[in-house]
């Protein structure tokens, strides 16, 4: 099982457990906050970058959703999956769900924590950012 497969499985479990642990009542905001926390925990090696990415996903795509009670949507699962691929430095992942604004935000987040990242991770992330047009 790949990192992404495990992460997607954990997302589904989080959604299922939220409903089961609350008398069959699903609270998307609570479940998505748990998913964001799961992302940050899965990527503890990235420190503040993981927290920034999870907060960005939650605040930008979930809490501003027009259909909050049905989050995470398939699109937003694909987004956090793309962020996980980015965190894993996967060059061949599908990043098409990420917008130019997402890539610029990723660039800014990586710039903010560059001195705390190991050199290989930093180079891989900057290469992905460059490939997706967020470096000038």
N, C-alpha and C positions, 0 to 999 in steps of 0.2 A: 504494500500500500504506500503510495507516494504521500508526501507532505500535504499536497493539495487535496488528495482523496480523504485523508484523515481529517483535515480541516473542514471539508464539506460535510463529512459524517458528523463531526462535532457540532456543526451549525444545526444540522437536522435534529440531533439529540437535544440541543439547547431549546429549540422551538417546541419539540415534543414535551420536554420536561416542564417548560413554562406552563403549558396547558394542563399537564397532569398534576403538577404541584399546586395548582390554583383552582381546583374544583372544575376543571374543564373550561375555564375562562382564560383566553389568550390575551396577554397584554404585550403588544408589539414593541412598545417603547422599552419595557422591561427586558424582553427577550433580546432586542437589538443591543441594548446596553450590555447584556451578558455576552453577546457575540463580539462586541468591541473589546470587552475585557478578555475574552478568549484569544482574540488576535494578539493583543498586547502580551499576554502570558506566553503564547506560542513563540513569540519573537523577542523574548527578554534579552537575548544577546544583542539586540539593537538598541536597548535602553530607551531613551527619550524618543527616538525615531518611531518605534513601535507604538508608543502612546500617542504621538502626534498623528500617525496614520489612522489609528483606530478612532481617535476623536474626530478627525477630519471626515471619515466615512460616516460616523454617527451623526454629526452635526450638519454636514452638507447634504447627505442623501437620505437619511432616515428622518430626522426631526423636522426637516423642511418638506417632507413628502406630503402630497395632496391626499394620499391614501394611507395615512399612518397606521391604521388598524390592520392593514394587510401587509405590513413590512415584516421581514425583508422581502421585497419583490425579487423575482428571478434576476432582473437587471442589477439590483443592489447586491445580490449574492455574487454575481459575476464581477462586480466592482471590487468587493473585498477579496474575492479570489484572485483578481489581478494584483491587488496590493500584496497578497501573500506571495504570489509569484515574484513580484518585485523584491520583496524581503528575502526570498530564496535565491535571488539573482538568476532567475531562469530566463535566458535569452530567447528561447524558442516558444515562450508562452504567448497566449493570445491576449494582447493588451488593447485590442480595438475598442473595448468598452470605455477606456479612459479618454477623457477629453484633453484638449490643449491646456485648459486650466488645471486639470488634475496633474499633468506632467510638470507644469510650472510650480505647483504646490509641492510636488515630490522633490523637485530641484531645491526649492527653498528649505524644505525640511532637512534634506541631506546636507545642504550647506551649513545649516545651523548646528548640526551634530558631527560634522566631518572629522573633527579632531578626536572624537570618541569612538569612531568606527575603525575596525582593522582595515589596513590598506587594501587588501583584496576585495573586501565588501564594498569599500568606497569606490574603487576603480570600476567594479562591475556595475554598481548602481549608476555612476556617472555615465558609463557607456550606454546603459539602457536609456537614460535621460537624453543623451545625445542622439541616439538612434530615433528617438521619438520627438525630436525637434524642440526640446525645451532648453537647449543651450544656445547662446548667441555668440 
